[in-house]
Amino acid sequence: MQVTLLTGKAKPLTPVIDSAIDKRPVSQALFCSHVGLEGDAQVSTRFHGGPERALHYYPAEHYPVWQQWFEGMGLREYSPCLIPGAFGENLSGTGLTEETACIGDVFRLGEALVQISQPRSPCYKLNARFGHDFFSVLMQANGRTGWLLRVLEEGRVTPSASLELVIRPCPDMSVKRAGDIVFNRGFDAEGLRELAALEQLSPNWRKKAADYLAAGQVDDWSRRLLGPKAG
């Protein structure tokens, strides 16, 4: 499956928010290290980037869906943003969505070897990016979040590389199912136990599942989804 390779630099998203969410296609081969693509910036590194979140994949199939939604909501001025890279992804392609990709999937990407580590957790910066106060909430609820990957083997990747599945160790845990367990099912104890025990899942998400189980409830996500004003 061919993918487009994208990177971005930090710049103001609003007068008070900096972000590197606006990624653009690259024109030359880049080195993919354990913390991501050469030249790609991450802002708020507590929540973005690092070995478990080195790369972000977003399915290109979702763009026509969002285009229709934007038109229906009267957000046409933001439609030009809806091109690969708009959601902060480093990899964009067709043929793989949250329903068909699974936690732990290992892919060959050029010389690099990468693995799906967790679903992407939408945040309030998406609202600023796309001009709708609850865009992040909608993305979380409908599961069109994309996913994050760790880099198992470093190597160079060309601008239009192929993403080739090597192994699927967890065929019963799709990215969509993992996201739904945490975000969209209230308190799903059985599902949370599965996630807490899933070694291919990122340590942060495993701990999240274990903490929810111990507390008997899931977190309040309003601050992440709506920003500091919701805190």
Buried (B, 14 or more C-beta within 10 A) or exposed (E): EEBBBBBBEBEEBEEEBBBBBBBEBBEEBBBBBBBBBBEBBBBBEEBBBBBBBBBBBBBBEBBEEBEEBBEEBEBEEBEEBBBBBBBBBBBBBEEBBBEEBBBBBBBBBBBBBBBBBBBBBBBBBBBBBBBBBBBBBBBBBBBBBBBBBBBEBBBBBBBEBBBEEEEBBBEEBBBBBBBBBBBEBEEBEEBBBBBBEBEBBBEBBBEBBBEBBEEEEBEEBEBBBBBEEEE
